[in-house]
Amino acid sequence: MHIQVKHIKNSELKTNKWSGGTTTQIAIFPENSSYSERTFDWRISTATVDVESSDFTILPGVKRFITSLKGDLKLVHQGHHTSSLSPYEVDIFNGDWQTKSYGKVTDFNLMVRGTNQGHMSSVQLMPSTPQEIYFKSGQASNNVRALGIYAFEQDLYIKVDGIPYNLNDGDFILVQVTNLKQDQMPLIQATSEQECKVCIVEIN
């Protein structure tokens, strides 16, 4: 098993404007792939929505996971379902659906393509109490699995197999594992000085 840990700092990220707000790409795989050319296997991003309603970009072949980090979000997937999300509740939908959103929010997004599978969830942290975070069970499509933790409006203290990382507001930590075995899972712990929820994504 090989473990690679990337501490992606908010100061290193590029934020772009779109018609309804801003979007920030946090991580993309492979690293030399392109969102605009749709050559990625997976992509993690966050966005601010400053308008009351907007239409999602149509993305055939992409499975999408989204949660609100701040504000209530309503998603209407034409011909499918409607979701009303409070912060840290997750909706899953296909990128080729016609989707309209309602609400001024800050959201967090995961996109996966091809045979890749994704998962998005949150964990509750209590003040100064380490919380273990685990890889979910499942088979990796390309023998590489990834787990990411995002710090939003708080600082986090993360340990990966005993190695510490200090995440400031807007930072992201990505743990990528090759040849993961169930009995050799890396020990990941998250701690915050205040009670909060933390968004977790996993790709396999």
Beta strands, then each sheet from edge to edge (+ up, - down):
strand 1: 2-8
strand 2: 15-18
strand 3: 21-29
strand 4: 42-49
strand 5: 53-55
strand 6: 62-70
strand 7: 73-77
strand 8: 82-85
strand 9: 90-94
strand 10: 99-102
strand 11: 106-113
strand 12: 118-125
strand 13: 131-133
strand 14: 144-150
strand 15: 156-160
strand 16: 163-167
strand 17: 172-178
strand 18: 188-191
strand 19: 196-203
sheet 1: 1+ 17- 14+ 19- 12+
sheet 2: 2+ 3- 4+ 11- 6+ 9-
sheet 3: 5+ 10- 7+ 8-
sheet 4: 13+ 18- 15+ 16-
end
